[in-house]
Amino acid sequence: MVKDVIIVDNVTIEYYGKKSRVLAVKDVWFTVKNREFVSIVGPSGCGKSTILRAISGLILPTKGKIYVHGKLVEGPQPGIGMAFQNPNLLPWRTALKNVLLPIEILGGNVKEYERRALELFELVGLKGFENRYPWELSGGMQQRVSLIRALIHNPEILLLDEPFGALDALTREELNLVLQKLWMAEKKTVLFVTHDISEAVFLADRVIVFKARPGKVIHEEHIDLPRPRTLDMKTSEEFLRYIKSIRKHLGLSYKV
Amino acid sequence: MSRTRKITREERIKALISGYLMPIATLTMIIGLWEAICRIFEIPVWLLPPPSAIMARLVEFWPLLLCHTYVTFYESILGFFVAVILAIPISIAIAYSRMLQNTIYPILLVFQTVPKVAIAPVIVLWFGLGLESKIVIAFLVSFFVIVVNLTTGFLTVPPELIDIVKLLNAKKTQIFLKIRLPYAMPFFFSGVKSAITLSIVGAVIGEFVASSEGLGYIILAAAPQLDTDIAFAAILMLSAIGLALFATIHVLERAIVPWAFRETR
């Protein structure tokens, strides 16, 4: 059964800036199906991160409603895992202890989840780094730890807010592959925010395009590339056609 | 993939030399130079006693000095402990109350800049000539620096770190125990390190104002009688307490928040 796991229903979000009210997103409407991988792309300031925070329950919409699993979002819920551009690892905890933090918060059996944690470390290529401290890991490695921390408690939905935005291009491609592998192994519904069109197309079943000021959905692109996707595909004609189409909607023509 | 490697023996010896041997050698040289200058220029002992004379006095008056060292130690450590015990709950209260942040916290910041030494005579007037007034002064000088540092630690936790657990509907106590408290620990230790040395200063100031025992009393009594070597012996004992207390805190800090030393590893 295909059903909408996330429903964003005419959501408007305003927040108080230093001087005035800022309209982050206006009348945004979209849905995400079960186990679908959806990317949101848009220029900076288009409110794509704001929408993600609203779905997570960290903030509430000014107008409109958000439903997750058919339930109105009124605050954070453990059925959602989230990772950010900054890995936000706690420096006083080892990588493994960082990953197990959600279990401690949710009151689960930490010993039991340790096995799952170790499996996830292996899946993302971090076997042997479990007892390192965050500052002993490279940026890409920290981001992998942050990803598996978001997944440890087995949430059905994964919200990723530009998780690879601060990484260099090569590390980013590597982590795109890691994320695809995680997604295919774990079967989650993923909402992935990025400003990198190529990354968005590479990972997603569907790309939602936002415009800025105020943030609004202007286009949706279904990506029908076979899985698992490989880096070779990035230079295929089909791939480039998707990129062109999205660029056109974003109005990126770069006339110099 | 590994970025760390085993430290070689040579590197360890090098670190040992630059970390310990060099400062010790420098200190030895300074003491030697001091001794030499005193002897060559025949400086009178009451003006600047040579290290050898200070050592002789230290041995001669050892039981007496030890007795007074204990008094000063007792005053400062008690003042310090009361400061720590009161500072922790007050900092937590300020961190969790917007109202206290707007009322008490600014006042504490202002008080921190008041030279507590200046009010020492008043404290003696209020708390008498005994040990109590010295403990109060030691408490006052250490209290503010701990509260201000610890509160800063609680208040400067990056909101992104708190979001990580808020996402999971964490309770307030969980946010405190898992995020705020560990995050603030290095701030606490930096406050405590300043406080421990300041508390000795506080106790000595109190003894300078009025006292009949303690190392401050010894210095005050010895100097006018030109027993400068005894005064120096007392100063040496003061430095020894300071060093011992500071080292204790430093060891505790290394054990409790080793992650805060990541740059110096």
Interface residues (C-beta under 8 A of the other chain):
Chain A: S56 G57 L58 G75 P76 Q77 P78 I80 G81 M82 F84 N86 N88 L90 P91 W92 L101 P102 E104 I105 L106 F129 Y133 W135 E136 S138 R149 H153
Chain B: M1 R3 T4 P158 E160 L161 D163 I164 V165 K166 L167 L168 N169 A170 Q174 K178 I179 P182 Y183 M185 V257 W259 R262
